[in-house]
Amino acid sequence: MKTSKLSSLLVISSMLMLAGCFDSLSSSNRVASSTSTTSAITSAQFTGVSTAVNKVTGILISWPGVTDVSLVKAYRVYRVSGSKKTLLTTLAPSLNSFMDGTVTWGSIYAYQVNAVDQNGIEDSNTKTVKAVSWSGISSVQASSRTSLVVSFANLATVIDEIRIYAQLGVGGNKTLVATISGSDTSVEVTGLRTGYNYIISAQGYISSLGKEDGNDVTFKVPTMTVGYDNDGSDSSQWRNVMSVRAFGEAPAAPVHPSGSNQSPSARTVELTFNAFSSQGTAAKYVVVRTVDGKTLDSSVTAACTDTSQSSCVVCSMVTPTNGVVYCRDTNVAASPARYRYSMALSHTDTATNETWVEPLPSNLDQLESYSVLVPIPPKNMVLVQRDAANYEMCIQMNKTSDPVNNNRCVYSGIGGQPYSSGHNKSPLNLPTGYYDFGYNLFVDRWETACNWTMASQGGKCGPNHTDGDCIGYGANLTTKAPQPDIGKVGDVYYYLGTSSNGNNECFIAESADGSGNINWMRASDVYTSVSGVTLANKMLTNDPGYYDTNGNLDRSLPGKRGKISYKLNQISAAYMCSANTDAYYGTKRLVRQRENVVIAAPALLSGEPYAHSSYATFYANYFQGNQNHGTYAGCDAASAVDTLPTTFADMLNLSGTYKEMIRFTDGSGGTSYGFRTYMPGALATIDCVSRYGVQDFNTRRFTSDIISYSTSTQLTTGLMSPYDNGNRDFLSDITGGQTGYVIDVTKYTSGGISYNSTNLTALIPALGLPIVTANPSSEYLAKALIIQPYNFGQTGPVSGSGSGTKMFLSSGRWNARYDFAVSNDTVQGELRCVLPAE
């Protein structure tokens, strides 16, 4: 019996001891065990709960640990309501806080924490702290350029006052900016700074507790900007770029006498932004950039380097001049680097003298509307940038450009938009009804030239295959090919035309027979050879090239490049371009006439870099032929000519008057000179440069467009080019009866228009831009003067009156010359290639 009774007592005792070790929320109505036994933890060692703070996701209760950690076994956290204590949790002695996530928003809660000693006895403290549970701010949105709307998702009637704080920048002091009652769900905070990134927070104040709720919810939100936001009373003032000039490296670029910036040899980007409207001349701007595809942050302060991958500062605190903000970036990486640039307005608080820069849109899609993409061109190429092209062309059409849509303008005529950006490229998905250049395009900075071999680089063009420069007059006067007893296989020969033996040509020593005689192939025939691509790559270059035998640049040496200006046709020209491939962007192609018109635009807009004062001055100084080219002036022009060199030595005399000018004739053996050609990159034509940096932009060149013309029907039909698959710019009938495109032949005289074929009653020059209407004497749809188009004696639109398929040549800005049959191989023209910058 004793044994049985003892066993029962032991079982009961064990059950009681185990029950004391398991406190849980399931015992919600159980009060702590009797305090008749004194705890080993005194009030000096533990003072109880210290804080209870609203954290939105719950209330965070904290307490100091027992000073003698060896005494404590656990902590018990209670929720107190009157005399009732509800145990929430029992925690290990290493913990000093607990998040009560079972609260209801809008209620006040009281908490008590007791320490449990090693015997399971709680300390005797009864300290409580109170806190309110509240959701705090739910959203903050800009409502104007000086105000924000702060919203709350839940009412909190127990809160007497909600206090709204604004922090001026990271690390700045919090400032009380508004107060509302706990029953309000929103408030508009006014009187703020424009375009400033505020950190907004709100605290609920409860008078019965004598404190704020303590939540740490914040929202970083900018007020609306001057530059990029429409606040209901004023639209955004972003007006995009006027001009972009971007150059790939070009070690042999000629040095302009007025400064290297006009003809840079290193990689350079020049941006001319239109200043924000209504900001005045004292406004200051910051130009920032980042690599394409990343968010652009205008708050950065680090200067850009050529290795910068994130947002950085290109130009800081720039003041506009003549309504534009100019910025040059020389710290750019080599192609295929692609940068996104934008400009932001700087503000200063006159009271505190604090300066900040307006934030840019953080959304990448929206950012595209307020920035410009600039791909860095490959070596010896320049960029025709889409936004800059649209801006200038829309001005020429007397139309307003749209700054948030790449500066496009309303236009529904033929040629207003491209079908695609390049050979075998996918169709572009552009909205109809606008003129839009459509894409970024790289252009050869100089014409593609004949890469003739110098004696110092192994040329064997002396008598009997001895050392000698492969350039000169001596050749077979019938074929124009060099004599077979000079050169070695691989040598490139530049046949220099004279007044008696015709025009310039380029040949390559393709092979040698068993007797050592050289077989010379002309450039226009390389596309018929099985090794044509290899031959073309050896013959052609877009590098002006002044190098010693070690490949070092030396401008005291004669230029080793000469223009290809004869015996080419559209087929051979297209082939030569396609023989040149960029490792990243792919294969070059012939320029399209729609592109050619844009490329040839001179700098005439007030405020853009190196602008001419007026069209009349520009035409007189650079196209009339009345300038001495020793002063670095002219373009290829007709009429009066300067004295031309008479010897080969004079032509290559860099210190002489002619500045690398090569003699050219009219091809008939006469002494009157209708044209001039120069070495690519010649100093003589260094001022003959388009707004994009294309030198000698006015030369007559091949394009990939083809038309069919009928004299009987007077119908001109655009054809899809077999040399540029995807070029459908003129794939439609261009008829005299189309409204808006008619040039009335009876009004040629009154309109000051003269063409050499008056049986064509419609003119769609280049991009399809209508220059005149049926009343050409008074109504011009473009600002270019029709009586003096940008040309040098070439006329159009059709050369001759014969029907059939015609190739497309052009010279000048608005001149559109449909010329020669596609198969004709005797067309004189320059070769310039392009590369879609995609």
Beta strands, then each sheet from edge to edge (+ up, - down):
strand 1: 51-54
strand 2: 59-62
strand 3: 72-81
strand 4: 84-91
strand 5: 97-100
strand 6: 107-117
strand 7: 129-133
strand 8: 137-144
strand 9: 147-152
strand 10: 161-168
strand 11: 174-180
strand 12: 186-189
strand 13: 197-206
strand 14: 211-212
strand 15: 219-222
strand 16: 241-247
strand 17: 268-274
strand 18: 284-291
strand 19: 312-318
strand 20: 324-329
strand 21: 338-348
strand 22: 355-357
strand 23: 372-375
strand 24: 381-384
strand 25: 409-410
strand 26: 434-435
strand 27: 441-444
strand 28: 449-450
strand 29: 471-472
strand 30: 492-495
strand 31: 505-512
strand 32: 518-522
strand 33: 540-541
strand 34: 562-563
strand 35: 581-582
strand 36: 586-587
strand 37: 589-590
strand 38: 661-662
strand 39: 677-678
strand 40: 701-710
strand 41: 715-719
strand 42: 733-735
strand 43: 804-810
strand 44: 817-821
strand 45: 833-836
sheet 1: 1+ 2- 5+
sheet 2: 4+ 3- 6+ 7-
sheet 3: 8+ 9- 12+
sheet 4: 11+ 10- 13+ 14-
sheet 5: 11+ 10- 13+ 15-
sheet 6: 16+ 17- 20+
sheet 7: 19+ 18- 21+ 22-
sheet 8: 19+ 18- 21+ 23-
sheet 9: 24+ 27- 45+ 37-
sheet 10: 25+ 26-
sheet 11: 33+ 28- 34+
sheet 12: 29+ 30+ 31- 32+
sheet 13: 35+ 36-
sheet 14: 38+ 39-
sheet 15: 42+ 41- 40+ 43- 44+
end
